[in-house]
Amino acid sequence: MLMDRFGRPVTNLRISLTHECNLNCFYCHREGQTLNFQEMSPEEIERIVKIASKLGVKKVKLTGGEPTVREDIVEIVRRIRPYVVDLSMTTNGTTMNVLGEALKDAGLDRVNISLDTLDRNKYKEITGFDVLPQVIKGIKKAVKLFSPVKLNMVVMKGLNDDEIWDMVNYAAQNNAVLQLIEIEVPREMENSWFFKKYFYPLKPLEEEFQKIAIETKERRMHRRKKYFIPTKYGTAEVEIVRSMHNTVFCANCTRIRLTSTGHLKTCLLRKDDLVDIVTPIREGASDEELIEIFKKAILMREPYWK
């Protein structure tokens, strides 16, 4: 297992498979990607995951854009599966009703599905597309196939903050885990109109959860809290993702990222941390050379909020 200069082990690899998406959420950060050119092939992705697994990476999460817009998504899942103990995907859910079984058969363990609202008009306002019924159908299919299914709700002031308790009930009713996520921006955007308009601090809500939860757990990654909240539909499992200025969050980060263009990336919010690993692969680099590239990237890791 590799450690960075701050004593943080790297056990998770988050892979962006594409910059493309079939939705257009206005707040999307595209996983911090600023480059958009040739995507990695399934063979290249497999090679990188294989190298990462030798260095102690046991968990891989596939993201985008929207990972399922790639026609070879099932092949990618099948190729990665042998090298990891936990293989998950973050998706908008629009294709889950169609692709769910194939992804499960290929070896996908679990899914996170973006769901910011249960209101059809708001969903169209946020994403640009009137496909909420399609997503709901995808969630119902996912719950039958995967465990856990996590619903990612980016909470936005004045837009969907009034739906938090509706979403807690929905998660309990549908046997899903709800992740409430604060909008996160780099330092230079803290005074932007976007952040000032939409940032909704979750700390007060978390304090309320602490009072009413029948059980509380803490995840190792980021030391994020999970609250088990009683509802009329049973107990809802709710996780708070509160990263802005959260030094504990960063101090316990175990993740390194891989962009769709084949660059290792140490942090979502940094712009000076790309390490090209796919070009050496295309030029015939050995496993030992790729391991050294990984080590270089990991030594560049540092907490963003510290």
Secondary structure, DSSP 8 states (H G I E B T S, - for coil): --B-TTS-B--EEEEE--S--SS--TT--GGG----S----HHHHHHHHHHHHHTT--EEEEESS-GGGSTTHHHHHHHHGGG-SEEEEEE-STTHHHHHHHHHHHT--EEEEE---S-HHHHHHHHSS--HHHHHHHHHHHHHH-SSEEEEEEEBTTTTGGGHHHHHHHHHHTT-EEEEEE----GGGTTSHHHHHHB---HHHHHHHHHH-SEEEE-SGGG-EEEEEEETTEEEEEEEE--TT-HHHHHT--EEEE-TTSEEES-TT-SS-EEE-HHHHHTT--HHHHHHHHHHHHHT---S--
